[in-house]
Amino acid sequence: DGSGGSLTFSTKYEYCATLEREGIESAPSPVVSGTIAASGSNRTITIGGLPAVSGTDVYRKRIYRRNATANTGWYQITEVTPGTIAATFADSGSASLDYTRPLYYEGPRDRSVI
């Protein structure tokens, strides 16, 4: 239902994804973004528009997030294996940033807003 979550109020978050196959990671996808309002109970962002992976593919999808308001770096928040890929991804803030898995590219290729 989109309620709840622990993302920070009044903050814009950006997301991108890469695909990994046999140890080789793709360039990042275009950025999708969402903003948490200044107040209210909904502190979850549901994002779509990241690369799709079917259940028969051998790719893993890595999703990265950054706090665009604070201009932080990109860090992985989850890795999704084939067969478990949903059309959208809901980020409630419960997935911690993995500081050992930064995005090694200069940044995503282009931007779009959800």
Secondary structure, DSSP 8 states (H G I E B T S, - for coil): ---B----TTEEEEEEEEEEETTEE-----BEEEEE-SSSSB--EEE--S----TT---EEEEEEEETTTT---EEEEEE-TT---SSEEE-S-S--EEEEE--SSS-S-B---
